[in-house]
Amino acid sequence: MLFSLNRPVCLLLAFGLGQALCQAEFVQDIKPLLERYCFKCHGNKRAKAEVNLEAFGTRPDFSRDGRTWEKVHHMLHQREMPPEKKPQPTEDERILLTEFIAAQLAKFDCSNPAVPVNPGRVTLRRLNRSEYNNTVRDLFGVDYRPAADFPNDEVGYGFDNISDVLSLSPILMEKYLRAAEEITAKAIRTDIPPYPPQDTIRTKKWGTKSDDQAVRIENDSFWGMWREGSIDIRYPFRTDGEYLLRLNAYATLAGPEPPRMQISLNGKPVKTFDVKEVEEERRDFVVKLKPGKGVHKISVAYLNNYVNNDSPDPALRGDRNLFVKSTDMIGPLDAPQPKLPESHRRVIVRQPKPGESRQVARESLEQFTEKAYRRPVTEREINRL
């Protein structure tokens, strides 16, 4: 801190009681008092104690010459100046001088809460090459030195970590972007199979069949059901545990109700769905199964066919059909997490289950960003990322 004002003056300024004093014009109100009581000993002709108040002119710089004005304030406030044998200012004049000087100095007092914080220009900071390599090692745990290909760091006063000399050139920015791609490629695995394990059920692989001519299997996984009937799947479950059967389905609607799709396990109904979505709005229908290890029969049945082309009511005319676009088996749900390298686990906290991708991405960002920033991060910062 450049100077320290006494407590009464700080309180006076804090409560705004010195507002009128700050409006006093230096030339009209203050300089005449200095000429009358100070310039004879502290002016251009004579500058005792090397203090020349006259040299400050009509617009003194209280920021640059703050120490001198602090001394003037102290001498006036303690009544040490003017000397006893010299002409003395009146009490009102002394108050005007001291409080005007205090008000001007307070504008540059960082401890004064009423003073706006102005730290000056902000220098863009970056890591030098050595710091960059060390940061990559600490964050990802990989033995990789991407900064070896960076331009040499500028040096100032014998140091290569001074922000004012560490510029950010276009070529360095290009190197940063390339390094980011290389680092993530080395640290994060992208060839990880889905978790939990997932299979797309195809007719040739899993023995899918239908004895009903009204049910057609096309493109190895697309099923069309034009009449009541079912498709049977003999699926080999790897282990005990819970599985999810996911069917992407839609319908052509007709009659007073939507098509009903029933899922059965080994001949026992598990769940029935009303399929109200047309092709453009098709969605996933999911049912949980707990079959036990081994081969089990899963049946997908269309229960309520409807055909009426002769009804006088247009809303009741039409042909109701059910279509299954794709079928996936997910599980077991409690399968062990895949073994991943340490560098991957430092970034991705865990493999997401179905529907958890955004949640796991957020958790991973929060953990990694706190390490990178070396401080707690706010929700707003995570949302931006």
MITI-942797 format. One record per residue (C-alpha): residue number from 1; x, y, z; residue in three letters. Coordinates in nm, 3 decimals, decimal comma. Example, Ala and Ser with C-alpha at 12.3 -4.5 7.8 and 13.67 -1.06 7.14 Angstrom:
2
1_1,230_-0,450_0,780_ala
2_1,367_-0,106_0,714_ser
//
This chain:
385
1_0,000_0,000_0,000_met
2_0,137_0,340_-0,099_leu
3_0,017_0,519_0,213_phe
4_-0,210_0,475_0,513_ser
5_-0,472_0,727_0,625_leu
6_-0,573_0,762_0,988_asn
7_-0,894_0,592_1,099_arg
8_-1,117_0,902_1,134_pro
9_-1,045_1,014_0,778_val
10_-1,110_0,664_0,637_cys
11_-1,441_0,648_0,821_leu
12_-1,530_0,993_0,697_leu
13_-1,467_0,890_0,338_leu
14_-1,639_0,556_0,376_ala
15_-1,961_0,722_0,485_phe
16_-1,947_0,979_0,207_gly
17_-1,917_1,280_0,438_leu
18_-1,619_1,410_0,245_gly
19_-1,808_1,430_-0,084_gln
20_-1,836_1,809_-0,070_ala
21_-1,467_1,840_0,010_leu
22_-1,369_1,637_-0,296_cys
23_-1,553_1,889_-0,512_gln
24_-1,323_2,170_-0,405_ala
25_-1,124_2,293_-0,699_glu
26_-0,751_2,270_-0,642_phe
27_-0,678_2,592_-0,828_val
28_-0,951_2,801_-0,667_gln
29_-0,954_2,670_-0,310_asp
30_-0,637_2,475_-0,234_ile
31_-0,353_2,635_-0,426_lys
32_-0,417_2,984_-0,277_pro
33_-0,377_2,835_0,073_leu
34_-0,055_2,661_-0,028_leu
35_0,078_2,987_-0,173_glu
36_-0,009_3,172_0,148_arg
37_0,128_2,923_0,399_tyr
38_0,366_2,679_0,221_cys
39_0,537_2,804_-0,097_phe
40_0,772_3,041_0,089_lys
41_0,961_2,741_0,232_cys
42_0,851_2,470_-0,013_his
43_0,842_2,642_-0,351_gly
44_1,054_2,703_-0,657_asn
45_1,287_2,951_-0,485_lys
46_1,331_2,749_-0,171_arg
47_1,254_2,379_-0,115_ala
48_1,321_2,279_0,244_lys
49_1,349_1,904_0,303_ala
50_1,351_1,872_-0,079_glu
51_0,974_1,932_-0,087_val
52_0,865_2,169_-0,364_asn
53_0,484_2,200_-0,369_leu
54_0,489_2,479_-0,623_glu
55_0,646_2,247_-0,880_ala
56_0,326_2,041_-0,891_phe
57_0,155_2,319_-1,084_gly
58_-0,221_2,351_-1,112_thr
59_-0,300_1,979_-1,159_arg
60_-0,093_1,776_-0,914_pro
61_-0,067_1,400_-0,969_asp
62_-0,166_1,246_-0,636_phe
63_-0,095_0,896_-0,766_ser
64_0,262_0,967_-0,879_arg
65_0,348_1,201_-0,590_asp
66_0,143_1,025_-0,326_gly
67_0,425_0,992_-0,073_arg
68_0,495_1,364_-0,079_thr
69_0,128_1,452_-0,035_trp
70_0,100_1,197_0,244_glu
71_0,380_1,382_0,428_lys
72_0,202_1,713_0,370_val
73_-0,120_1,567_0,507_his
74_0,060_1,431_0,813_his
75_0,235_1,761_0,890_met
76_-0,087_1,962_0,858_leu
77_-0,293_1,716_1,056_his
78_-0,037_1,699_1,340_gln
79_-0,001_2,081_1,331_arg
80_0,374_2,053_1,276_glu
81_0,343_2,277_0,973_met
82_0,348_2,568_0,926_pro
83_0,608_2,625_1,202_pro
84_0,486_2,809_1,513_glu
85_0,657_3,138_1,417_lys
86_0,503_3,140_1,070_lys
87_0,150_3,256_0,976_pro
88_-0,102_2,988_1,066_gln
89_-0,412_2,883_0,869_pro
90_-0,747_2,912_1,038_thr
91_-0,910_2,595_1,168_glu
92_-1,146_2,586_0,868_asp
93_-0,856_2,632_0,628_glu
94_-0,655_2,354_0,793_arg
95_-0,955_2,117_0,774_ile
96_-1,010_2,207_0,409_leu
97_-0,647_2,134_0,323_leu
98_-0,611_1,807_0,516_thr
99_-0,940_1,658_0,410_glu
100_-0,900_1,757_0,045_phe
101_-0,557_1,591_0,035_ile
102_-0,695_1,284_0,215_ala
103_-0,981_1,256_-0,033_ala
104_-0,743_1,267_-0,332_gln
105_-0,505_1,012_-0,180_leu
106_-0,794_0,780_-0,096_ala
107_-0,866_0,740_-0,466_lys
108_-0,547_0,535_-0,490_phe
109_-0,576_0,350_-0,158_asp
110_-0,630_-0,020_-0,234_cys
111_-0,752_-0,083_0,121_ser
112_-1,044_0,157_0,073_asn
113_-1,354_-0,046_-0,030_pro
114_-1,500_0,260_-0,203_ala
115_-1,211_0,268_-0,451_val
116_-1,276_0,070_-0,772_pro
117_-1,022_-0,207_-0,821_val
118_-0,797_-0,130_-1,116_asn
119_-0,497_-0,362_-1,130_pro
120_-0,388_-0,227_-1,468_gly
121_-0,356_-0,419_-1,791_arg
122_-0,382_-0,796_-1,784_val
123_-0,100_-0,990_-1,943_thr
124_-0,196_-1,304_-2,133_leu
125_-0,023_-1,589_-1,952_arg
126_0,082_-1,923_-2,092_arg
127_0,302_-2,213_-1,990_leu
128_0,655_-2,235_-2,120_asn
129_0,765_-2,558_-2,289_arg
130_0,891_-2,724_-1,974_ser
131_0,579_-2,632_-1,777_glu
132_0,357_-2,758_-2,060_tyr
133_0,525_-3,100_-2,069_asn
134_0,506_-3,132_-1,690_asn
135_0,138_-3,037_-1,691_thr
136_0,059_-3,301_-1,954_val
137_0,242_-3,562_-1,747_arg
138_0,063_-3,465_-1,424_asp
139_-0,284_-3,449_-1,580_leu
140_-0,275_-3,755_-1,805_phe
141_0,004_-3,969_-1,666_gly
142_0,150_-4,030_-2,013_val
143_0,519_-4,023_-2,100_asp
144_0,487_-3,776_-2,383_tyr
145_0,659_-3,443_-2,447_arg
146_0,453_-3,254_-2,706_pro
147_0,629_-2,923_-2,639_ala
148_0,950_-3,055_-2,792_ala
149_0,804_-2,945_-3,126_asp
150_0,705_-2,597_-3,001_phe
151_0,898_-2,281_-3,094_pro
152_1,162_-2,178_-2,841_asn
153_1,034_-1,969_-2,550_asp
154_1,136_-1,604_-2,535_glu
155_1,368_-1,507_-2,249_val
156_1,353_-1,192_-2,039_gly
157_1,601_-1,101_-1,762_tyr
158_1,739_-1,454_-1,790_gly
159_1,402_-1,623_-1,727_phe
160_1,174_-1,806_-1,972_asp
161_0,857_-1,794_-1,760_asn
162_0,784_-1,419_-1,754_ile
163_0,440_-1,357_-1,897_ser
164_0,531_-1,024_-2,056_asp
165_0,781_-1,190_-2,289_val
166_0,599_-1,520_-2,354_leu
167_0,403_-1,431_-2,667_ser
168_0,139_-1,649_-2,834_leu
169_0,223_-1,660_-3,203_ser
170_-0,002_-1,814_-3,472_pro
171_0,242_-2,101_-3,520_ile
172_0,240_-2,176_-3,146_leu
173_-0,142_-2,177_-3,142_met
174_-0,134_-2,425_-3,430_glu
175_0,109_-2,642_-3,231_lys
176_-0,122_-2,624_-2,927_tyr
177_-0,419_-2,752_-3,128_leu
178_-0,217_-3,032_-3,282_arg
179_-0,073_-3,128_-2,943_ala
180_-0,425_-3,145_-2,794_ala
181_-0,527_-3,398_-3,059_glu
182_-0,211_-3,604_-3,006_glu
183_-0,243_-3,601_-2,627_ile
184_-0,606_-3,713_-2,625_thr
185_-0,529_-3,982_-2,885_ala
186_-0,258_-4,124_-2,659_lys
187_-0,447_-4,085_-2,331_ala
188_-0,807_-4,179_-2,418_ile
189_-0,917_-4,503_-2,582_arg
190_-1,193_-4,465_-2,836_thr
191_-1,217_-4,829_-2,949_asp
192_-1,400_-4,938_-2,634_ile
193_-1,700_-5,169_-2,684_pro
194_-2,031_-5,051_-2,539_pro
195_-2,084_-5,092_-2,167_tyr
196_-2,267_-5,298_-2,059_pro
197_-2,201_-5,544_-2,347_pro
198_-2,443_-5,504_-2,635_gln
199_-2,545_-5,728_-2,927_asp
200_-2,760_-5,644_-3,226_thr
201_-2,992_-5,939_-3,282_ile
202_-2,976_-6,054_-3,642_arg
203_-3,174_-6,338_-3,791_thr
204_-2,885_-6,538_-3,933_lys
205_-2,673_-6,515_-3,618_lys
206_-2,931_-6,590_-3,349_trp
207_-3,171_-6,826_-3,527_gly
208_-3,455_-6,575_-3,549_thr
209_-3,752_-6,726_-3,729_lys
210_-4,125_-6,706_-3,784_ser
211_-4,361_-6,976_-3,912_asp
212_-4,630_-6,720_-3,992_asp
213_-4,634_-6,588_-4,348_gln
214_-4,790_-6,267_-4,217_ala
215_-4,463_-6,189_-4,038_val
216_-4,172_-6,103_-4,265_arg
217_-3,806_-6,064_-4,181_ile
218_-3,617_-5,824_-4,406_glu
219_-3,259_-5,696_-4,414_asn
220_-3,152_-5,945_-4,145_asp
221_-3,299_-5,734_-3,860_ser
222_-3,611_-5,552_-3,984_phe
223_-3,936_-5,726_-3,897_trp
224_-4,275_-5,643_-4,048_gly
225_-4,593_-5,780_-3,888_met
226_-4,904_-5,749_-4,106_trp
227_-5,118_-5,996_-3,909_arg
228_-5,115_-6,140_-3,559_glu
229_-4,806_-6,350_-3,513_gly
230_-4,470_-6,365_-3,339_ser
231_-4,100_-6,383_-3,400_ile
232_-3,893_-6,618_-3,187_asp
233_-3,532_-6,553_-3,092_ile
234_-3,308_-6,820_-2,937_arg
235_-3,049_-6,610_-2,760_tyr
236_-2,741_-6,747_-2,575_pro
237_-2,706_-6,546_-2,251_phe
238_-2,340_-6,535_-2,143_arg
239_-2,388_-6,527_-1,769_thr
240_-2,652_-6,490_-1,503_asp
241_-2,779_-6,140_-1,434_gly
242_-3,018_-5,877_-1,562_glu
243_-3,040_-5,787_-1,931_tyr
244_-3,226_-5,524_-2,132_leu
245_-3,405_-5,611_-2,454_leu
246_-3,436_-5,295_-2,664_arg
247_-3,665_-5,284_-2,966_leu
248_-3,692_-4,985_-3,197_asn
249_-4,050_-5,004_-3,326_ala
250_-4,326_-4,811_-3,498_tyr
251_-4,672_-4,877_-3,641_ala
252_-4,927_-4,793_-3,905_thr
253_-5,233_-4,690_-3,710_leu
254_-5,592_-4,786_-3,783_ala
255_-5,903_-4,853_-3,580_gly
256_-5,985_-4,751_-3,225_pro
257_-5,660_-4,866_-3,059_glu
258_-5,286_-4,884_-3,135_pro
259_-5,098_-5,207_-3,207_pro
260_-4,997_-5,407_-2,900_arg
261_-4,653_-5,567_-2,887_met
262_-4,593_-5,841_-2,629_gln
263_-4,252_-5,964_-2,513_ile
264_-4,230_-6,319_-2,372_ser
265_-3,944_-6,518_-2,219_leu
266_-3,962_-6,896_-2,262_asn
267_-4,333_-6,867_-2,342_gly
268_-4,422_-6,649_-2,040_lys
269_-4,536_-6,290_-2,111_pro
270_-4,304_-6,028_-1,958_val
271_-4,441_-5,695_-2,082_lys
272_-4,688_-5,556_-2,334_thr
273_-4,648_-5,219_-2,508_phe
274_-4,893_-4,998_-2,697_asp
275_-4,704_-4,879_-3,005_val
276_-4,853_-4,540_-3,097_lys
277_-4,559_-4,400_-3,294_glu
278_-4,550_-4,384_-3,673_val
279_-4,230_-4,440_-3,871_glu
280_-4,105_-4,081_-3,848_glu
281_-4,150_-4,089_-3,469_glu
282_-4,031_-4,442_-3,395_arg
283_-3,872_-4,496_-3,054_arg
284_-3,710_-4,757_-2,834_asp
285_-3,914_-4,997_-2,620_phe
286_-3,713_-5,155_-2,340_val
287_-3,792_-5,454_-2,120_val
288_-3,579_-5,599_-1,842_lys
289_-3,507_-5,974_-1,850_leu
290_-3,348_-6,208_-1,597_lys
291_-3,323_-6,539_-1,783_pro
292_-3,019_-6,711_-1,628_gly
293_-2,716_-6,837_-1,815_lys
294_-2,778_-7,038_-2,130_gly
295_-2,996_-7,034_-2,440_val
296_-3,349_-6,898_-2,390_his
297_-3,636_-6,826_-2,624_lys
298_-3,756_-6,467_-2,655_ile
299_-4,077_-6,399_-2,846_ser
300_-4,199_-6,071_-2,991_val
301_-4,571_-6,094_-3,071_ala
302_-4,823_-5,871_-3,247_tyr
303_-5,153_-5,921_-3,064_leu
304_-5,431_-5,712_-3,218_asn
305_-5,438_-5,692_-3,594_asn
306_-5,707_-5,474_-3,753_tyr
307_-5,820_-5,442_-4,115_val
308_-6,132_-5,255_-4,222_asn
309_-6,158_-5,099_-4,563_asn
310_-6,539_-5,075_-4,576_asp
311_-6,631_-4,873_-4,266_ser
312_-6,837_-4,560_-4,338_pro
313_-6,634_-4,384_-4,069_asp
314_-6,299_-4,272_-4,221_pro
315_-6,137_-4,287_-3,875_ala
316_-6,208_-4,661_-3,857_leu
317_-6,090_-4,752_-4,205_arg
318_-5,739_-4,881_-4,262_gly
319_-5,486_-5,156_-4,195_asp
320_-5,306_-5,171_-3,860_arg
321_-4,949_-5,309_-3,870_asn
322_-4,644_-5,337_-3,642_leu
323_-4,280_-5,296_-3,745_phe
324_-3,959_-5,360_-3,552_val
325_-3,668_-5,171_-3,704_lys
326_-3,389_-5,309_-3,483_ser
327_-3,344_-5,528_-3,175_thr
328_-3,055_-5,515_-2,926_asp
329_-2,966_-5,721_-2,621_met
330_-2,780_-5,525_-2,352_ile
331_-2,613_-5,693_-2,059_gly
332_-2,546_-5,831_-1,818_pro
333_-2,602_-5,495_-1,649_leu
334_-2,361_-5,580_-1,367_asp
335_-2,079_-5,679_-1,602_ala
336_-1,736_-5,567_-1,480_pro
337_-1,607_-5,240_-1,619_gln
338_-1,364_-5,287_-1,909_pro
339_-0,997_-5,264_-1,817_lys
340_-0,873_-4,927_-1,933_leu
341_-0,531_-4,757_-1,909_pro
342_-0,459_-4,519_-1,622_glu
343_-0,448_-4,222_-1,859_ser
344_-0,804_-4,296_-1,975_his
345_-0,936_-4,332_-1,621_arg
346_-0,783_-3,998_-1,525_arg
347_-1,010_-3,829_-1,779_val
348_-1,320_-4,053_-1,804_ile
349_-1,444_-4,143_-1,455_val
350_-1,635_-4,453_-1,571_arg
351_-1,791_-4,610_-1,876_gln
352_-2,148_-4,480_-1,920_pro
353_-2,443_-4,716_-1,916_lys
354_-2,730_-4,659_-2,161_pro
355_-2,873_-4,313_-2,107_gly
356_-2,581_-4,198_-1,889_glu
357_-2,355_-4,042_-2,152_ser
358_-2,424_-3,676_-2,061_arg
359_-2,410_-3,748_-1,688_gln
360_-2,074_-3,926_-1,711_val
361_-1,941_-3,655_-1,944_ala
362_-2,029_-3,390_-1,685_arg
363_-1,875_-3,589_-1,398_glu
364_-1,558_-3,640_-1,602_ser
365_-1,536_-3,271_-1,693_leu
366_-1,580_-3,164_-1,331_glu
367_-1,304_-3,396_-1,208_gln
368_-1,058_-3,319_-1,488_phe
369_-1,120_-2,943_-1,489_thr
370_-1,058_-2,915_-1,115_glu
371_-0,720_-3,083_-1,167_lys
372_-0,637_-2,863_-1,466_ala
373_-0,750_-2,538_-1,299_tyr
374_-0,605_-2,642_-0,961_arg
375_-0,914_-2,507_-0,786_arg
376_-1,285_-2,582_-0,749_pro
377_-1,484_-2,507_-1,063_val
378_-1,823_-2,341_-1,085_thr
379_-2,135_-2,485_-1,247_glu
380_-2,123_-2,205_-1,503_arg
381_-1,771_-2,303_-1,609_glu
382_-1,875_-2,666_-1,656_ile
383_-2,181_-2,563_-1,856_asn
384_-1,959_-2,362_-2,093_arg
385_-1,738_-2,665_-2,151_leu
//
